[in-house]
Amino acid sequence: MKQNFKRLIAACYTGSISMSIVGNLPPILFLTFRSMYGISFSLLGLLVAVNFITQLLIDLVFSFFSHKFNIAKTVKFTPLLTFIGLWIYAVWPFIFPQAVYPGLLIGTVIFSAAAGLNEVLISPVIAAIPAEDPDREMSKLHSVYAWGVVGVILVATLYIVLFGATSWQILIMATTVVPLSSLLLFSRSEIPQMETPKRASGALSLLKNKGIWLCVFAIFLGGSAECTMAQWASGYLEQSIGIPKVWGDILGVALFGLTLGLGRTLYAKFGKNIEKVLLLCAISSSACYLLAVFSPVPAIGLFACAFTGFCTSMLWPGMLVVASGRFPTGGVFIYALMAAGGDMGASIGPQLIGLLTDVSIASPAVQNIALQFAMSPEQLGMKIGMLAASAFPIVGIPVFIRILKTKSRYE
């Protein structure tokens, strides 16, 4: 492989790590923001919503207007956007200590836009690089994100233990080394030519193909299955299984990320037959969810939550491979549309389960049933929520069977 492509791949990897930073580091600091600045939970929750909405808007813009952008220049500009967003996030409280929240909001919008651009553009860049096995290269890229999540959680936890959360700005500023590295690497790399529809009508014509919507629905289910467990594992282990919070955070989030990265890394090294792998992922993910709900042994429940990361590991990157392979003329449009589907699943799935859990806990019927089984309403409510979440991979089983059966139809 040419040296320039090696540099470009490294740039994409650091861009993927930047995504794991902006997606996972701020939530770790939310309780710190509440104690230091008195920011309400609703305003902290708004930061999460702004992150999602901003990324989704980027997805939709590139879905229909990618032909309006200079893709190469946009890719090279994105790390600078990440850097600016993180610096505003960190420095604003020093400059405006009486108005901290607007800085957090502005920083979130900027680095979320960068994350959306990374999500839409890095995958097609990797796909455009000549490789013997493009499927494995795509899996390798997404495994870097998963390992980045693990690294962010461990480094942030260690930093807070050693130096305290009150100096959180230093932690944020230290992470800007990653987008700066990406910026330098991209500046010295040549971006390969990527396909885009010539006009918005070209994108609309592609949307008439039912196969695209099948792929979008599949990645929606995959994003829901992956991110629901990623977001709820810690709380579930604490409330329903009785594991202390600190260990729930480490074992529920970090271990999930570890197995997620392991699954993607193994596929990058040995994987093939992505359609069959996706079906196996849906089946095994369903089993893990059900095992987490119904197992009476805490250790088995913990294993099921953690191993869900491995089982869901290819549902997102695997669908990118399938969709880009079946609709090669779509180029960046296909990646943007799939990113929108995955982001919607990653947001809507966990939110729906949270809402259902709250409703279940407040239900007199659930409270009576919990009493009969010597459980608290919170325990039973979270089990009901987790059981409902199993619908995402379970519904995915016939969807991935359909994708497997139509393997050659769009190629």
C-alpha positions as a Markdown table, in Angstrom:
| # | Residue | x | y | z |
|---|---|---|---|---|
| 1 | Met | 0.0 | 0.0 | 0.0 |
| 2 | Lys | 1.3 | 3.4 | -0.9 |
| 3 | Gln | 2.7 | 5.6 | 1.9 |
| 4 | Asn | 0.1 | 8.3 | 1.2 |
| 5 | Phe | -2.7 | 5.8 | 1.8 |
| 6 | Lys | -1.1 | 4.7 | 5.1 |
| 7 | Arg | -1.1 | 8.3 | 6.2 |
| 8 | Leu | -4.7 | 8.7 | 5.0 |
| 9 | Ile | -5.8 | 5.6 | 6.9 |
| 10 | Ala | -4.1 | 6.9 | 10.1 |
| 11 | Ala | -6.0 | 10.2 | 9.6 |
| 12 | Cys | -9.3 | 8.4 | 9.3 |
| 13 | Tyr | -8.5 | 6.4 | 12.4 |
| 14 | Thr | -7.7 | 9.5 | 14.5 |
| 15 | Gly | -10.9 | 11.0 | 13.1 |
| 16 | Ser | -12.8 | 8.0 | 14.4 |
| 17 | Ile | -11.2 | 8.4 | 17.8 |
| 18 | Ser | -12.2 | 12.0 | 17.8 |
| 19 | Met | -15.8 | 10.8 | 17.4 |
| 20 | Ser | -15.5 | 8.6 | 20.4 |
| 21 | Ile | -14.1 | 11.5 | 22.4 |
| 22 | Val | -16.9 | 14.0 | 21.6 |
| 23 | Gly | -19.6 | 11.3 | 22.0 |
| 24 | Asn | -18.5 | 9.8 | 25.3 |
| 25 | Leu | -16.3 | 12.2 | 27.3 |
| 26 | Pro | -18.9 | 15.0 | 27.9 |
| 27 | Pro | -21.5 | 12.7 | 29.5 |
| 28 | Ile | -18.9 | 11.5 | 32.0 |
| 29 | Leu | -18.6 | 15.1 | 33.1 |
| 30 | Phe | -22.3 | 15.9 | 33.4 |
| 31 | Leu | -22.5 | 15.4 | 37.2 |
| 32 | Thr | -19.4 | 17.6 | 37.6 |
| 33 | Phe | -21.2 | 20.4 | 35.6 |
| 34 | Arg | -24.2 | 20.0 | 37.9 |
| 35 | Ser | -22.2 | 20.2 | 41.1 |
| 36 | Met | -19.8 | 23.0 | 39.9 |
| 37 | Tyr | -22.2 | 25.2 | 37.9 |
| 38 | Gly | -25.7 | 24.2 | 39.1 |
| 39 | Ile | -26.8 | 23.1 | 35.6 |
| 40 | Ser | -30.1 | 21.2 | 35.7 |
| 41 | Phe | -30.5 | 17.7 | 34.5 |
| 42 | Ser | -32.9 | 18.9 | 31.9 |
| 43 | Leu | -30.3 | 21.3 | 30.4 |
| 44 | Leu | -27.7 | 18.6 | 30.6 |
| 45 | Gly | -30.1 | 16.3 | 28.7 |
| 46 | Leu | -30.6 | 19.0 | 26.2 |
| 47 | Leu | -26.8 | 18.8 | 25.4 |
| 48 | Val | -27.3 | 15.2 | 24.5 |
| 49 | Ala | -30.3 | 16.1 | 22.3 |
| 50 | Val | -28.4 | 18.8 | 20.6 |
| 51 | Asn | -25.5 | 16.4 | 19.9 |
| 52 | Phe | -28.0 | 14.0 | 18.2 |
| 53 | Ile | -29.9 | 16.6 | 16.3 |
| 54 | Thr | -26.8 | 18.2 | 14.9 |
| 55 | Gln | -25.4 | 14.9 | 13.7 |
| 56 | Leu | -28.7 | 13.9 | 12.2 |
| 57 | Leu | -28.9 | 17.3 | 10.3 |
| 58 | Ile | -25.5 | 16.7 | 8.9 |
| 59 | Asp | -26.5 | 13.2 | 7.8 |
| 60 | Leu | -29.6 | 14.6 | 6.0 |
| 61 | Val | -27.8 | 17.5 | 4.4 |
| 62 | Phe | -25.2 | 15.1 | 2.9 |
| 63 | Ser | -27.9 | 12.6 | 2.0 |
| 64 | Phe | -29.4 | 15.0 | -0.6 |
| 65 | Phe | -26.7 | 17.7 | -1.2 |
| 66 | Ser | -23.4 | 15.9 | -1.1 |
| 67 | His | -22.8 | 16.9 | -4.8 |
| 68 | Lys | -22.7 | 20.6 | -3.6 |
| 69 | Phe | -19.6 | 20.0 | -1.4 |
| 70 | Asn | -16.0 | 19.7 | -2.2 |
| 71 | Ile | -15.6 | 16.3 | -0.4 |
| 72 | Ala | -11.8 | 16.4 | -0.1 |
| 73 | Lys | -11.7 | 19.9 | 1.4 |
| 74 | Thr | -14.6 | 19.0 | 3.8 |
| 75 | Val | -12.8 | 15.9 | 5.1 |
| 76 | Lys | -9.6 | 17.9 | 5.7 |
| 77 | Phe | -11.5 | 20.7 | 7.5 |
| 78 | Thr | -13.4 | 18.4 | 9.9 |
| 79 | Pro | -10.6 | 17.9 | 12.4 |
| 80 | Leu | -10.2 | 21.6 | 12.8 |
| 81 | Leu | -13.9 | 21.9 | 13.6 |
| 82 | Thr | -13.5 | 19.2 | 16.3 |
| 83 | Phe | -10.6 | 21.1 | 17.8 |
| 84 | Ile | -12.5 | 24.4 | 17.9 |
| 85 | Gly | -15.6 | 22.8 | 19.5 |
| 86 | Leu | -13.5 | 21.1 | 22.2 |
| 87 | Trp | -11.6 | 24.3 | 23.0 |
| 88 | Ile | -14.7 | 26.4 | 23.3 |
| 89 | Tyr | -16.2 | 23.7 | 25.5 |
| 90 | Ala | -13.1 | 23.9 | 27.8 |
| 91 | Val | -12.1 | 27.5 | 27.7 |
| 92 | Trp | -15.5 | 29.2 | 27.9 |
| 93 | Pro | -15.9 | 28.7 | 31.7 |
| 94 | Phe | -12.6 | 30.6 | 32.2 |
| 95 | Ile | -13.7 | 33.6 | 30.1 |
| 96 | Phe | -17.4 | 33.7 | 31.1 |
| 97 | Pro | -17.7 | 32.0 | 34.5 |
| 98 | Gln | -21.2 | 33.5 | 35.1 |
| 99 | Ala | -22.5 | 32.0 | 31.8 |
| 100 | Val | -21.0 | 28.6 | 31.5 |
| 101 | Tyr | -23.9 | 26.8 | 29.8 |
| 102 | Pro | -23.9 | 28.8 | 26.5 |
| 103 | Gly | -20.3 | 27.8 | 26.0 |
| 104 | Leu | -21.1 | 24.2 | 26.6 |
| 105 | Leu | -24.0 | 24.5 | 24.1 |
| 106 | Ile | -21.9 | 26.2 | 21.4 |
| 107 | Gly | -19.0 | 23.8 | 21.8 |
| 108 | Thr | -21.4 | 20.9 | 21.6 |
| 109 | Val | -23.0 | 22.1 | 18.4 |
| 110 | Ile | -19.5 | 22.6 | 16.8 |
| 111 | Phe | -17.9 | 19.3 | 17.7 |
| 112 | Ser | -21.2 | 17.4 | 17.0 |
| 113 | Ala | -21.2 | 18.9 | 13.5 |
| 114 | Ala | -17.6 | 17.6 | 13.2 |
| 115 | Ala | -18.7 | 14.2 | 14.5 |
| 116 | Gly | -21.5 | 14.1 | 11.9 |
| 117 | Leu | -19.1 | 15.0 | 9.1 |
| 118 | Asn | -16.7 | 12.3 | 10.3 |
| 119 | Glu | -19.4 | 9.7 | 10.4 |
| 120 | Val | -20.6 | 10.6 | 6.9 |
| 121 | Leu | -17.2 | 11.0 | 5.2 |
| 122 | Ile | -14.6 | 8.8 | 6.8 |
| 123 | Ser | -16.3 | 5.5 | 5.9 |
| 124 | Pro | -16.5 | 6.3 | 2.1 |
| 125 | Val | -12.9 | 7.5 | 2.3 |
| 126 | Ile | -11.8 | 4.2 | 3.6 |
| 127 | Ala | -14.0 | 2.4 | 1.1 |
| 128 | Ala | -12.3 | 4.4 | -1.8 |
| 129 | Ile | -8.8 | 3.3 | -0.8 |
| 130 | Pro | -7.7 | 0.3 | -2.9 |
| 131 | Ala | -7.7 | -2.8 | -0.7 |
| 132 | Glu | -7.8 | -6.6 | -1.1 |
| 133 | Asp | -10.7 | -6.9 | 1.3 |
| 134 | Pro | -12.7 | -3.6 | 1.7 |
| 135 | Asp | -15.1 | -5.3 | 4.1 |
| 136 | Arg | -12.3 | -5.9 | 6.6 |
| 137 | Glu | -11.0 | -2.4 | 6.2 |
| 138 | Met | -14.4 | -1.0 | 7.1 |
| 139 | Ser | -14.6 | -3.2 | 10.2 |
| 140 | Lys | -11.1 | -2.2 | 11.2 |
| 141 | Leu | -12.2 | 1.5 | 11.0 |
| 142 | His | -15.2 | 0.9 | 13.2 |
| 143 | Ser | -13.2 | -1.2 | 15.7 |
| 144 | Val | -11.0 | 1.9 | 16.2 |
| 145 | Tyr | -14.0 | 3.8 | 17.4 |
| 146 | Ala | -14.9 | 1.1 | 19.8 |
| 147 | Trp | -11.4 | 1.0 | 21.2 |
| 148 | Gly | -11.5 | 4.7 | 21.4 |
| 149 | Val | -14.6 | 4.5 | 23.6 |
| 150 | Val | -12.9 | 2.2 | 26.0 |
| 151 | Gly | -9.8 | 4.4 | 26.1 |
| 152 | Val | -11.9 | 7.6 | 26.7 |
| 153 | Ile | -13.7 | 6.0 | 29.6 |
| 154 | Leu | -10.6 | 4.5 | 31.3 |
| 155 | Val | -8.5 | 7.7 | 30.8 |
| 156 | Ala | -11.2 | 10.0 | 32.0 |
| 157 | Thr | -11.9 | 7.8 | 35.0 |
| 158 | Leu | -8.2 | 7.6 | 35.9 |
| 159 | Tyr | -7.8 | 11.4 | 35.5 |
| 160 | Ile | -10.7 | 12.2 | 37.7 |
| 161 | Val | -9.4 | 9.7 | 40.4 |
| 162 | Leu | -5.9 | 11.2 | 40.3 |
| 163 | Phe | -6.6 | 14.9 | 39.8 |
| 164 | Gly | -10.3 | 15.4 | 40.6 |
| 165 | Ala | -13.2 | 16.5 | 38.4 |
| 166 | Thr | -12.8 | 20.2 | 39.1 |
| 167 | Ser | -9.9 | 20.4 | 36.7 |
| 168 | Trp | -12.0 | 18.9 | 33.9 |
| 169 | Gln | -10.9 | 21.6 | 31.4 |
| 170 | Ile | -7.4 | 20.2 | 31.3 |
| 171 | Leu | -8.7 | 16.8 | 30.4 |
| 172 | Ile | -10.7 | 18.2 | 27.5 |
| 173 | Met | -7.8 | 20.3 | 26.2 |
| 174 | Ala | -5.5 | 17.3 | 26.4 |
| 175 | Thr | -7.9 | 15.3 | 24.1 |
| 176 | Thr | -7.5 | 18.0 | 21.4 |
| 177 | Val | -4.2 | 16.3 | 20.5 |
| 178 | Val | -6.2 | 13.7 | 18.6 |
| 179 | Pro | -8.0 | 16.1 | 16.2 |
| 180 | Leu | -4.8 | 18.0 | 15.8 |
| 181 | Ser | -3.1 | 14.8 | 14.7 |
| 182 | Ser | -5.9 | 14.1 | 12.3 |
| 183 | Leu | -5.6 | 17.6 | 10.9 |
| 184 | Leu | -1.9 | 17.2 | 10.3 |
| 185 | Leu | -2.3 | 13.7 | 8.7 |
| 186 | Phe | -5.2 | 14.8 | 6.4 |
| 187 | Ser | -3.2 | 17.9 | 5.3 |
| 188 | Arg | -0.5 | 15.7 | 3.9 |
| 189 | Ser | -2.8 | 13.1 | 2.3 |
| 190 | Glu | -4.5 | 12.9 | -1.0 |
| 191 | Ile | -8.2 | 12.1 | -0.8 |
| 192 | Pro | -9.4 | 9.6 | -3.4 |
| 193 | Gln | -12.3 | 10.4 | -5.7 |
| 194 | Met | -15.7 | 9.4 | -4.3 |
| 195 | Glu | -19.0 | 8.9 | -6.0 |
| 196 | Thr | -21.9 | 11.3 | -5.3 |
| 197 | Pro | -25.2 | 11.7 | -7.1 |
| 198 | Lys | -24.8 | 14.5 | -9.6 |
| 199 | Arg | -27.9 | 16.4 | -8.3 |
| 200 | Ala | -30.6 | 16.0 | -5.6 |
| 201 | Ser | -32.9 | 14.3 | -8.1 |
| 202 | Gly | -30.3 | 11.6 | -8.4 |
| 203 | Ala | -30.6 | 10.9 | -4.7 |
| 204 | Leu | -34.4 | 11.0 | -4.9 |
| 205 | Ser | -34.3 | 8.4 | -7.7 |
| 206 | Leu | -32.2 | 6.1 | -5.6 |
| 207 | Leu | -34.7 | 6.4 | -2.8 |
| 208 | Lys | -37.3 | 4.7 | -5.0 |
| 209 | Asn | -35.4 | 1.4 | -4.6 |
| 210 | Lys | -37.0 | -0.6 | -1.8 |
| 211 | Gly | -33.7 | -2.3 | -1.1 |
| 212 | Ile | -32.2 | 1.0 | 0.2 |
| 213 | Trp | -35.0 | 1.3 | 2.8 |
| 214 | Leu | -34.5 | -2.3 | 3.8 |
| 215 | Cys | -30.9 | -1.4 | 4.5 |
| 216 | Val | -31.8 | 1.7 | 6.4 |
| 217 | Phe | -34.3 | -0.2 | 8.6 |
| 218 | Ala | -31.7 | -2.8 | 9.3 |
| 219 | Ile | -29.1 | -0.3 | 10.4 |
| 220 | Phe | -31.8 | 1.4 | 12.5 |
| 221 | Leu | -32.4 | -1.8 | 14.3 |
| 222 | Gly | -28.6 | -2.4 | 14.6 |
| 223 | Gly | -28.0 | 1.0 | 16.0 |
| 224 | Ser | -30.9 | 0.6 | 18.5 |
| 225 | Ala | -29.6 | -2.9 | 19.6 |
| 226 | Glu | -26.0 | -1.7 | 20.1 |
| 227 | Cys | -26.7 | 1.7 | 21.7 |
| 228 | Thr | -29.5 | 0.7 | 24.0 |
| 229 | Met | -27.4 | -1.8 | 25.8 |
| 230 | Ala | -24.4 | 0.6 | 25.7 |
| 231 | Gln | -26.4 | 3.3 | 27.5 |
| 232 | Trp | -28.4 | 1.1 | 29.8 |
| 233 | Ala | -26.0 | -1.6 | 30.8 |
| 234 | Ser | -24.5 | 0.4 | 33.8 |
| 235 | Gly | -27.9 | 1.3 | 35.3 |
| 236 | Tyr | -29.3 | -2.1 | 34.6 |
| 237 | Leu | -26.4 | -3.9 | 36.3 |
| 238 | Glu | -26.8 | -1.6 | 39.3 |
| 239 | Gln | -30.6 | -1.5 | 39.7 |
| 240 | Ser | -31.7 | -5.0 | 38.5 |
| 241 | Ile | -28.7 | -7.2 | 39.2 |
| 242 | Gly | -27.3 | -5.4 | 42.3 |
| 243 | Ile | -23.8 | -4.6 | 41.1 |
| 244 | Pro | -22.3 | -1.5 | 42.7 |
| 245 | Lys | -22.3 | 1.6 | 40.5 |
| 246 | Val | -18.6 | 2.0 | 40.1 |
| 247 | Trp | -18.3 | -1.6 | 38.9 |
| 248 | Gly | -21.4 | -1.2 | 36.8 |
| 249 | Asp | -19.8 | 1.8 | 35.1 |
| 250 | Ile | -16.6 | -0.1 | 34.4 |
| 251 | Leu | -18.1 | -3.5 | 33.6 |
| 252 | Gly | -21.3 | -2.2 | 32.0 |
| 253 | Val | -19.8 | 0.4 | 29.7 |
| 254 | Ala | -16.1 | -0.2 | 29.4 |
| 255 | Leu | -16.4 | -4.0 | 29.1 |
| 256 | Phe | -19.2 | -3.6 | 26.5 |
| 257 | Gly | -16.9 | -1.3 | 24.5 |
| 258 | Leu | -14.1 | -3.8 | 24.9 |
| 259 | Thr | -16.2 | -6.7 | 23.4 |
| 260 | Leu | -17.6 | -4.4 | 20.7 |
| 261 | Gly | -14.0 | -3.5 | 19.6 |
| 262 | Leu | -13.0 | -7.2 | 19.8 |
| 263 | Gly | -15.8 | -8.3 | 17.5 |
| 264 | Arg | -14.9 | -5.7 | 14.9 |
| 265 | Thr | -11.2 | -6.4 | 15.2 |
| 266 | Leu | -11.8 | -10.1 | 14.7 |
| 267 | Tyr | -13.9 | -9.5 | 11.6 |
| 268 | Ala | -11.3 | -7.2 | 10.2 |
| 269 | Lys | -8.7 | -10.0 | 10.5 |
| 270 | Phe | -10.7 | -13.1 | 9.7 |
| 271 | Gly | -14.2 | -12.1 | 8.5 |
| 272 | Lys | -16.1 | -12.9 | 5.4 |
| 273 | Asn | -19.7 | -13.5 | 4.2 |
| 274 | Ile | -21.0 | -10.3 | 5.9 |
| 275 | Glu | -24.7 | -11.1 | 5.3 |
| 276 | Lys | -24.4 | -14.4 | 7.2 |
| 277 | Val | -22.5 | -12.6 | 10.0 |
| 278 | Leu | -25.2 | -10.0 | 10.3 |
| 279 | Leu | -27.9 | -12.7 | 10.8 |
| 280 | Leu | -25.7 | -14.5 | 13.4 |
| 281 | Cys | -25.3 | -11.1 | 15.1 |
| 282 | Ala | -29.0 | -10.5 | 15.3 |
| 283 | Ile | -29.7 | -14.0 | 16.7 |
| 284 | Ser | -26.9 | -13.9 | 19.3 |
| 285 | Ser | -27.8 | -10.3 | 20.3 |
| 286 | Ser | -31.4 | -11.5 | 20.9 |
| 287 | Ala | -30.1 | -14.3 | 23.1 |
| 288 | Cys | -27.9 | -11.9 | 25.1 |
| 289 | Tyr | -30.8 | -9.5 | 25.8 |
| 290 | Leu | -33.1 | -12.3 | 26.9 |
| 291 | Leu | -30.4 | -13.9 | 29.0 |
| 292 | Ala | -29.7 | -10.5 | 30.7 |
| 293 | Val | -33.4 | -10.3 | 31.6 |
| 294 | Phe | -34.2 | -13.8 | 32.7 |
| 295 | Ser | -31.0 | -15.2 | 34.2 |
| 296 | Pro | -31.3 | -15.5 | 38.0 |
| 297 | Val | -27.4 | -15.5 | 38.3 |
| 298 | Pro | -25.9 | -12.0 | 38.5 |
| 299 | Ala | -22.6 | -13.2 | 36.9 |
| 300 | Ile | -24.5 | -14.5 | 33.9 |
| 301 | Gly | -26.5 | -11.3 | 33.6 |
| 302 | Leu | -23.2 | -9.3 | 33.7 |
| 303 | Phe | -21.7 | -11.6 | 31.0 |
| 304 | Ala | -24.8 | -11.2 | 28.8 |
| 305 | Cys | -24.7 | -7.4 | 29.0 |
| 306 | Ala | -21.0 | -7.3 | 28.2 |
| 307 | Phe | -21.1 | -9.9 | 25.5 |
| 308 | Thr | -23.9 | -8.0 | 23.7 |
| 309 | Gly | -21.1 | -5.7 | 22.6 |
| 310 | Phe | -19.5 | -8.5 | 20.7 |
| 311 | Cys | -22.8 | -9.7 | 19.2 |
| 312 | Thr | -23.9 | -6.3 | 18.0 |
| 313 | Ser | -20.4 | -5.3 | 16.8 |
| 314 | Met | -21.0 | -5.8 | 13.1 |
| 315 | Leu | -24.6 | -4.7 | 12.8 |
| 316 | Trp | -23.6 | -1.1 | 12.0 |
| 317 | Pro | -20.4 | -1.4 | 10.0 |
| 318 | Gly | -21.6 | -4.5 | 8.3 |
| 319 | Met | -24.7 | -2.8 | 7.0 |
| 320 | Leu | -22.5 | 0.0 | 5.6 |
| 321 | Val | -20.6 | -2.7 | 3.7 |
| 322 | Val | -23.8 | -4.2 | 2.4 |
| 323 | Ala | -25.4 | -1.0 | 1.4 |
| 324 | Ser | -22.4 | 0.5 | -0.3 |
| 325 | Gly | -21.8 | -2.8 | -2.2 |
| 326 | Arg | -25.3 | -3.0 | -3.5 |
| 327 | Phe | -25.7 | 0.6 | -4.5 |
| 328 | Pro | -22.2 | 1.7 | -5.6 |
| 329 | Thr | -23.4 | 4.6 | -7.6 |
| 330 | Gly | -24.8 | 6.2 | -4.5 |
| 331 | Gly | -21.4 | 6.9 | -3.0 |
| 332 | Val | -21.4 | 9.5 | -0.2 |
| 333 | Phe | -25.2 | 9.7 | -0.4 |
| 334 | Ile | -25.5 | 6.0 | 0.7 |
| 335 | Tyr | -23.2 | 6.5 | 3.6 |
| 336 | Ala | -25.0 | 9.6 | 4.8 |
| 337 | Leu | -28.4 | 8.0 | 4.5 |
| 338 | Met | -27.2 | 4.9 | 6.4 |
| 339 | Ala | -25.6 | 7.2 | 9.1 |
| 340 | Ala | -29.0 | 8.9 | 9.5 |
| 341 | Gly | -30.7 | 5.5 | 10.0 |
| 342 | Gly | -28.1 | 4.4 | 12.5 |
| 343 | Asp | -28.2 | 7.7 | 14.4 |
| 344 | Met | -32.0 | 7.5 | 14.6 |
| 345 | Gly | -31.8 | 4.0 | 16.0 |
| 346 | Ala | -29.0 | 5.0 | 18.4 |
| 347 | Ser | -31.2 | 7.8 | 19.8 |
| 348 | Ile | -34.7 | 6.6 | 19.6 |
| 349 | Gly | -34.1 | 3.1 | 20.9 |
| 350 | Pro | -32.6 | 4.1 | 24.2 |
| 351 | Gln | -35.1 | 6.9 | 24.7 |
| 352 | Leu | -38.1 | 4.6 | 24.1 |
| 353 | Ile | -36.7 | 2.1 | 26.5 |
| 354 | Gly | -36.1 | 4.8 | 29.1 |
| 355 | Leu | -39.7 | 6.0 | 28.7 |
| 356 | Leu | -41.1 | 2.5 | 29.0 |
| 357 | Thr | -39.0 | 1.8 | 32.1 |
| 358 | Asp | -40.3 | 5.0 | 33.8 |
| 359 | Val | -43.9 | 4.2 | 32.9 |
| 360 | Ser | -43.5 | 0.6 | 34.2 |
| 361 | Ile | -42.0 | 1.7 | 37.5 |
| 362 | Ala | -44.9 | 4.1 | 38.1 |
| 363 | Ser | -47.5 | 1.4 | 37.2 |
| 364 | Pro | -49.5 | 0.0 | 40.2 |
| 365 | Ala | -49.7 | -3.4 | 38.3 |
| 366 | Val | -45.9 | -3.6 | 38.0 |
| 367 | Gln | -45.5 | -2.6 | 41.6 |
| 368 | Asn | -47.8 | -5.4 | 42.7 |
| 369 | Ile | -46.0 | -7.9 | 40.5 |
| 370 | Ala | -42.7 | -6.8 | 41.8 |
| 371 | Leu | -43.9 | -7.3 | 45.4 |
| 372 | Gln | -45.0 | -10.8 | 44.6 |
| 373 | Phe | -41.5 | -11.7 | 43.3 |
| 374 | Ala | -39.7 | -9.9 | 46.1 |
| 375 | Met | -38.3 | -7.3 | 43.8 |
| 376 | Ser | -38.4 | -3.5 | 43.8 |
| 377 | Pro | -40.4 | -1.6 | 41.2 |
| 378 | Glu | -37.2 | -0.2 | 39.8 |
| 379 | Gln | -35.8 | -3.7 | 39.4 |
| 380 | Leu | -38.8 | -5.1 | 37.6 |
| 381 | Gly | -39.3 | -1.8 | 35.6 |
| 382 | Met | -35.7 | -2.0 | 34.2 |
| 383 | Lys | -36.2 | -5.7 | 33.4 |
| 384 | Ile | -39.3 | -4.8 | 31.4 |
| 385 | Gly | -37.4 | -2.1 | 29.6 |
| 386 | Met | -34.6 | -4.5 | 28.8 |
| 387 | Leu | -37.1 | -7.1 | 27.6 |
| 388 | Ala | -38.7 | -4.5 | 25.3 |
| 389 | Ala | -35.2 | -3.7 | 24.0 |
| 390 | Ser | -34.7 | -7.3 | 22.9 |
| 391 | Ala | -37.3 | -6.5 | 20.2 |
| 392 | Phe | -34.7 | -4.6 | 18.2 |
| 393 | Pro | -32.4 | -7.6 | 17.4 |
| 394 | Ile | -35.4 | -10.0 | 17.4 |
| 395 | Val | -37.1 | -8.0 | 14.7 |
| 396 | Gly | -33.7 | -7.8 | 13.0 |
| 397 | Ile | -33.6 | -11.6 | 12.5 |
| 398 | Pro | -36.2 | -11.7 | 9.6 |
| 399 | Val | -34.8 | -8.5 | 8.2 |
| 400 | Phe | -31.3 | -9.9 | 7.9 |
| 401 | Ile | -32.8 | -13.2 | 6.5 |
| 402 | Arg | -34.4 | -11.1 | 3.8 |
| 403 | Ile | -31.1 | -9.3 | 3.2 |
| 404 | Leu | -29.3 | -12.6 | 2.9 |
| 405 | Lys | -31.8 | -14.0 | 0.5 |
| 406 | Thr | -31.6 | -10.9 | -1.7 |
| 407 | Lys | -27.8 | -10.9 | -1.6 |
| 408 | Ser | -27.2 | -10.8 | -5.4 |
| 409 | Arg | -30.3 | -8.8 | -6.4 |
| 410 | Tyr | -28.8 | -5.3 | -6.3 |
| 411 | Glu | -25.2 | -6.2 | -7.0 |
